[in-house]
């Protein structure tokens, strides 16, 4: 009986550990118009991890790269606002991508 309870407790702990790992790295990115011709994006992860060094790309409507860079030590990325429609890509690796369309960026 004790062995069965011990096994059940280990299984539950393994399940909880796996669930927390699966949820630990959900990428988050939000961009806003500074009102001065620039855009700032802030990023991070759902577990509170920093996004410093995460690859950022600004793409025009035809998916041509307009600007590339990385999140700074404060998990921010700023760039000059392009004319027309554009998309900001936050890319922290396979399965860790956020796309922010210009129509969703507000002052």
N, C-alpha and C positions, 0 to 999 in steps of 0.2 A: 504494500500500500504506500509506504514512504517513497519507494522508487518511482511509483506512478505519479505521485504528487510532484516529486523533484523533476521528472521528465516534463510534466505539464508546465511547471514554472519555467523551465529552460526554454520550452517551445514558445511560451508567451513572451519571454524576454527577447528571443530571437525575432519574433514577429514585430514587436514594438521597435526594436533597433532597425529592422529593415524598413519599416514605415517611416521612421524619422529620417533615414538616409534618403529615401525616395522624395520626401517633401523638403529636404534641407536646401536644395539648390535651385529653387524656382527663381528665374531671373525676373527682375523688375526694372522698368525704365520709364521715365516720364520726362517729357520735354515741354518747355514753355518759352513763349516769345517775350524777350526782355523789353520790347517797345523801343529799342534803339538800333534796330537792324540786325540784331544778333539773337540766336537761339541758344538756350542752355538745356542740357539733358542731365538728369540725375539718375544714377543706377545703383543697383545693389541686388541682394538675394534675400529670399524670404526668411532665411535663418539669421539675418543681420550681417552677413558677410559683406565686406567691401567689394566694390566693383573696380577698384583701382587697377589700371592696366588692361581693362576689357576693350577689345577692338570696336571702334565706332566707324560707321561709314554713312555718308550722305549720298543718296542716289536720286537722280532726276526721274521724271515720269517714264523714261525709256530704260531705266535701270542702269544708266551710265553713272559711274562714280564721279561725284563732284568734289568730295573731300573725304579724307581718311584721318583717323587719329585714334587716341586711346583715352579712356577715362583717367583723370588725374588722381592725385592722392586723396582727394575729397570725393571721389566717385562722381565727378562732373566732367562734362565735355561741352564746350561752347564753340560756335561757328557762326560765320556771317550767313544771314538768312538768304537763301537762293530765291531767284524769281521763279514763279510758277509752282507747280506741284512737285513735291519731293517726299522721300521716305528716309527716315533715320533708322539705321540697323545697329542694334546692340548685339554683339556676337561674342559669347563666352565659351564657344565650343558646341559640339553636336548636342542638340536638344536644349540648348541654352541661348535661344535667340528671341529678341523682341523687335518687332517692326512698328515704328510710330509714323503714321502718315501725317503730312503737313496739315490736312484738314482737321486733325485732332489736337493741334498745337495752338494754344490760346494764350493771350496776354494775361 
